[in-house]
Amino acid sequence: MSFSLSFLSSLHSVADMAEKPIRFGILGCADIARKQSRAITLSPNSTLYAVGSRSLDKAKKFAVENGFPPSAKIYGSYEAVLDDPDVDAVYVPLPTSLHVRWAVLAAEKKKHLLLEKPVALNVAEFDRIIDACEANGVQFMDGTMWMHHPRTAKMKEFISDSQRFGDLKTVHSFFSFAVGDDFLKNDIRIKPDLDSLGVLGDAGWYCIRSILWAADYELPKTVTALRGPVRNEAGVLLACGSSLQWEDGKTSTFHCSFLSNLTMDITAVGTKGTLHVHDFIIPQEERAASFSAASQTGFTELVTGWVPLPSQHVVTTDLPQEACMVREFSRLVKSIKEGGSKPESKWPSISRKTQLVLDAVKESIEKGFEPVQVRD
């Protein structure tokens, strides 16, 4: 009888462990943190546990406005969140210039790290962050949300299909949105001491990631920044672009801007097929997202149209993409905490390649649009 009770007790313990959510702390009260707070709430394996700000009143207001449970811890500093032994993971939406300091400290405090993009100002800072994560056995993931939408996996299936898509030849990616005067005067993304990468780090990160994603994360040999970048009076980029070249002849281009109408397109062209997606970063609808795929397309007999017509694909999701990201991150954290797994290395590897290309684009701009080799 005692064996049976002990056995049942152990089963209950396992069940309790399986249901225990990952407890998130948030460093700062940035606008994007509002979206991620909702994502943490919607994700079935995570919970909002703490928030810290340099202002205790600001942290209290943020918690009330963003659905933190009454039991959530409210702190008047970032350090206090990291010192809380019950915080499993932290989401860090701070300005890029602060990432290396707080991300390294979070890792040293054994907090798993969900870090906003761009991850760092350069790859040297990036490596300091990842070295700290690896040394302390914590999971790293950047906040590139569209990577976790189920549509992205479906698109990858198409461009990986040698019969329908063939070999990748070129990718073109665009991300722009027209900002107002207040943004151009006050937003942290145009302040040289906060986010000196400007639009390249903010919107360009997504474009570069989409190109690498389509190329199966094969780094290009060289990048050549496009002429005509736009800067503000402080020298921060407001619009820019680049071309990328691979040794096997693949090419790509991207353009990112704070000054043009909202556009977020990927066009990937293979020897046999073409992928088009028009809202790859933030789907036009939260629960459904579409893309078009064309394969073995040609002209009609009298060259009056196309045959076959591109097919339209709609992919639905029960959770918005940011909640899908939190769910996956929390799954990895739980497997480390409770299952003894090693941190998943895919995510820091992908992030580092994105950072390497971003650095090369920046260097090409600074060198007068000369080709720059991507150095791993």
C-alpha positions in Angstrom: 0.0 0.0 0.0 2.8 2.4 0.9 4.4 1.6 -2.5 1.2 2.5 -4.3 0.8 5.8 -2.5 4.4 6.6 -3.2 4.0 5.7 -6.8 0.8 7.9 -7.1 2.6 10.7 -5.4 5.5 10.5 -7.9 2.9 10.6 -10.7 1.3 13.7 -9.3 4.8 15.3 -9.0 5.5 14.5 -12.7 2.1 16.0 -13.6 2.7 19.1 -11.6 6.1 19.5 -13.2 4.6 19.1 -16.7 2.1 21.8 -16.0 4.4 24.3 -14.4 4.8 27.3 -16.7 8.0 29.1 -17.4 8.1 32.3 -15.4 9.1 35.4 -17.4 10.6 38.6 -16.2 10.6 41.6 -18.5 13.3 44.3 -18.4 11.8 47.6 -19.3 8.5 48.9 -20.5 9.1 49.5 -24.2 6.1 49.5 -26.6 7.2 46.1 -28.0 7.0 44.7 -24.5 3.3 45.3 -24.5 3.0 42.9 -27.4 5.3 40.3 -25.9 3.4 40.5 -22.5 0.3 39.5 -24.4 2.2 36.7 -26.1 3.5 35.4 -22.8 0.0 35.4 -21.5 -1.4 33.6 -24.5 1.3 31.0 -24.7 0.1 27.8 -22.8 3.5 27.1 -21.1 4.5 30.5 -19.9 3.4 33.1 -17.4 4.1 36.8 -16.6 6.0 36.7 -13.3 7.9 40.0 -13.0 8.6 43.3 -14.6 11.3 45.8 -13.8 11.9 49.4 -14.8 14.1 52.2 -13.6 10.9 53.8 -12.3 8.8 51.7 -9.9 5.7 53.7 -10.8 6.2 53.0 -14.5 6.6 49.3 -13.8 3.4 49.3 -11.7 1.5 51.1 -14.5 2.9 48.7 -17.2 1.8 45.7 -15.2 -1.7 46.9 -14.6 -2.2 47.9 -18.3 -0.8 44.7 -19.7 -2.6 42.0 -17.8 0.1 40.9 -15.3 -1.5 38.7 -12.6 -2.0 40.2 -9.1 0.8 38.0 -7.8 3.4 39.4 -10.3 6.5 41.0 -8.8 7.0 44.7 -9.6 10.6 46.0 -9.4 12.1 49.4 -9.6 15.3 48.2 -11.3 16.4 45.6 -13.9 18.8 44.1 -11.4 16.0 43.2 -9.1 14.3 41.1 -11.8 17.6 39.2 -12.5 18.2 38.7 -8.8 14.8 37.1 -8.3 15.5 33.3 -8.0 12.0 32.4 -9.2 12.4 34.1 -12.6 13.2 31.4 -15.2 13.6 33.6 -18.3 13.8 37.2 -19.2 12.5 39.1 -22.2 14.8 42.1 -23.0 13.4 44.9 -25.2 15.9 47.5 -24.2 17.7 49.7 -26.7 20.4 47.9 -28.7 23.2 49.8 -27.0 22.2 48.3 -23.7 21.9 44.7 -24.9 25.4 43.5 -24.2 25.4 44.7 -20.6 22.0 43.3 -19.6 22.0 40.2 -21.7 25.4 39.1 -20.4 24.3 39.8 -16.8 21.0 37.9 -17.4 23.0 34.9 -18.6 25.4 35.1 -15.6 22.3 35.1 -13.4 21.2 31.8 -15.1 18.2 33.5 -16.8 17.2 32.1 -20.2 17.3 34.9 -22.7 14.7 36.1 -25.2 16.3 39.2 -26.7 14.9 41.8 -29.0 16.5 42.3 -32.4 18.9 43.6 -33.5 20.8 41.5 -31.0 23.8 43.7 -30.8 25.6 46.7 -32.4 28.2 44.4 -34.0 29.3 40.8 -34.0 31.9 41.3 -31.3 29.1 42.4 -28.9 27.0 39.5 -30.1 29.7 37.0 -29.4 30.0 38.3 -25.8 26.3 37.7 -25.3 26.4 34.2 -26.8 29.6 33.3 -24.9 27.8 34.2 -21.6 24.8 32.1 -22.6 26.9 29.1 -23.5 29.1 29.4 -20.3 26.0 29.4 -18.1 23.9 26.8 -20.0 21.0 29.2 -20.8 18.8 29.2 -23.9 19.1 32.2 -26.3 16.6 33.3 -28.9 16.1 36.6 -30.7 12.7 38.2 -31.1 12.2 37.6 -34.9 8.6 36.6 -34.6 7.7 35.7 -38.2 10.2 32.7 -38.0 7.7 31.0 -35.7 4.5 31.4 -37.7 3.3 28.1 -39.2 3.1 29.8 -42.6 6.9 30.1 -42.5 7.3 26.3 -42.3 4.9 25.8 -45.2 6.8 28.3 -47.4 10.0 26.5 -46.5 8.5 23.3 -47.7 7.9 24.8 -51.1 11.3 26.4 -51.6 13.0 23.2 -50.4 11.1 21.1 -53.0 13.5 20.4 -55.9 10.7 19.4 -58.1 8.4 22.4 -57.6 10.9 25.2 -56.8 14.3 23.9 -58.1 17.5 25.6 -57.1 17.3 29.1 -55.5 18.6 31.8 -57.9 17.6 35.1 -56.3 15.7 36.7 -53.4 14.3 40.2 -53.0 13.1 41.5 -49.7 11.5 44.8 -48.6 10.5 46.2 -45.3 9.4 49.8 -45.1 6.9 51.9 -43.0 6.3 55.6 -43.1 6.8 57.2 -39.7 5.6 60.5 -38.4 7.5 63.6 -37.2 7.3 62.4 -33.5 9.1 59.2 -34.4 11.8 61.1 -36.4 12.4 63.3 -33.4 12.0 61.1 -30.4 12.0 57.3 -31.2 15.0 55.4 -29.8 15.6 53.9 -33.2 16.9 57.2 -34.5 19.0 58.1 -31.5 22.8 57.4 -32.1 23.4 56.7 -28.4 20.6 54.2 -28.2 20.1 52.4 -31.5 22.9 53.7 -33.8 22.1 51.1 -36.5 18.8 52.9 -37.2 16.6 51.3 -39.9 19.3 48.8 -40.8 19.1 47.2 -37.4 15.4 47.6 -37.0 13.9 46.8 -40.4 17.0 45.6 -42.2 17.4 42.8 -39.7 14.2 41.2 -40.9 15.1 41.6 -44.6 18.6 40.0 -44.0 17.0 37.2 -42.0 14.5 36.5 -44.8 17.2 36.2 -47.4 19.3 33.9 -45.2 16.2 31.8 -44.5 15.5 31.4 -48.2 19.2 30.5 -48.8 19.1 27.8 -46.1 21.4 30.0 -44.0 24.3 29.8 -46.4 26.3 33.1 -45.9 26.9 35.2 -49.0 30.5 35.8 -50.1 30.1 39.5 -50.4 27.6 42.3 -49.8 27.5 45.7 -51.6 25.5 48.4 -50.1 23.2 50.3 -52.5 24.0 54.0 -53.1 21.6 56.7 -51.8 21.1 55.8 -48.1 19.2 58.4 -46.1 20.4 59.6 -42.7 19.1 62.0 -40.1 21.1 65.0 -38.8 22.7 62.7 -36.2 23.9 60.3 -38.9 21.5 57.5 -38.1 20.2 55.5 -41.1 16.6 56.1 -42.1 16.6 54.2 -45.4 19.2 51.9 -47.1 19.6 48.7 -49.1 22.2 46.2 -50.2 22.9 43.5 -52.7 24.3 40.1 -51.6 26.3 37.7 -53.8 27.1 34.0 -53.3 30.0 32.0 -54.8 27.6 29.8 -56.7 26.0 32.7 -58.5 23.0 33.3 -56.2 22.1 37.0 -55.7 19.7 39.0 -53.5 18.7 42.5 -52.7 16.9 44.2 -49.9 15.6 47.7 -49.1 14.5 49.0 -45.7 13.1 52.4 -44.9 11.3 54.5 -42.2 10.2 56.8 -45.0 8.1 54.7 -47.4 4.7 53.2 -47.3 4.2 49.9 -45.3 5.6 47.1 -47.3 7.0 43.7 -46.2 7.6 41.5 -49.2 9.7 38.5 -50.0 10.1 37.2 -53.6 12.2 34.1 -53.9 12.9 32.8 -57.4 14.1 29.3 -58.3 14.9 27.5 -61.5 11.4 25.9 -61.4 9.3 28.0 -59.1 8.6 31.4 -57.5 7.4 32.3 -54.0 5.7 35.6 -53.2 4.6 36.8 -49.8 3.4 40.3 -49.0 3.2 40.5 -45.2 6.0 38.3 -44.0 6.9 40.2 -40.8 3.5 41.0 -39.5 0.6 39.1 -41.2 -2.3 41.3 -42.3 -4.5 39.1 -40.2 -3.5 37.6 -36.9 -4.9 34.1 -37.3 -4.5 33.5 -41.0 -1.6 34.3 -43.4 -1.2 33.6 -47.1 1.5 33.2 -49.8 1.5 32.4 -53.5 3.5 29.7 -55.2 4.2 29.3 -58.9 5.8 26.3 -60.4 6.8 25.4 -64.0 5.0 28.6 -65.1 4.9 29.6 -68.8 2.9 31.6 -71.3 -0.2 30.5 -73.1 0.0 29.5 -76.7 -0.6 33.1 -78.0 1.3 34.7 -75.1 -1.8 36.2 -73.7 -1.5 34.9 -70.2 0.2 32.6 -67.7 -0.2 28.8 -67.3 -0.5 27.4 -64.8 -1.7 30.3 -62.6 0.1 30.7 -59.2 -1.6 28.9 -56.4 -2.7 30.7 -53.3 -2.1 29.2 -49.8 -3.7 30.3 -46.6 -2.2 29.0 -43.3 -4.2 29.4 -40.1 -2.8 29.4 -36.6 -4.5 29.1 -33.1 -1.9 31.4 -31.6 -0.5 34.7 -33.0 3.1 34.3 -34.2 4.7 36.0 -31.2 2.9 33.6 -28.8 4.1 30.7 -31.0 7.6 32.1 -30.5 7.2 32.3 -26.7 5.7 28.8 -26.7 8.7 27.4 -28.5 11.2 29.3 -26.4 9.5 28.1 -23.2 9.5 24.5 -24.5 13.2 24.7 -24.9 13.7 26.3 -21.5 11.5 23.6 -19.8 13.5 20.8 -21.5 16.7 22.3 -20.1 15.3 22.9 -16.6 13.4 19.7 -16.2 14.8 17.3 -18.7 18.5 18.1 -18.6 18.7 19.0 -22.2 21.4 21.2 -23.7 20.3 24.6 -25.1 19.3 24.5 -28.7 22.1 25.9 -30.8 20.1 26.6 -33.9 18.8 30.0 -32.8 22.1 31.7 -31.8 23.6 30.3 -35.0 20.9 31.9 -37.2 21.1 35.2 -35.2 24.9 35.3 -35.6 24.7 34.9 -39.3 22.1 37.7 -39.5 24.5 39.9 -37.4 27.4 39.1 -39.7 25.6 40.2 -42.8 24.2 43.3 -41.1 27.8 44.3 -40.1 29.0 43.8 -43.6 26.3 46.0 -45.0 27.1 48.7 -42.5 30.8 48.4 -43.4 30.1 48.7 -47.1 28.1 51.9 -46.6 30.9 53.4 -44.5 33.5 52.4 -47.3 31.6 54.2 -50.0 29.5 51.2 -51.2 32.5 49.0 -51.9 31.9 45.2 -51.9 32.7 43.7 -48.4 33.4 40.1 -47.7 31.3 38.4 -45.1 33.7 37.1 -42.6 32.5 34.3 -40.3 
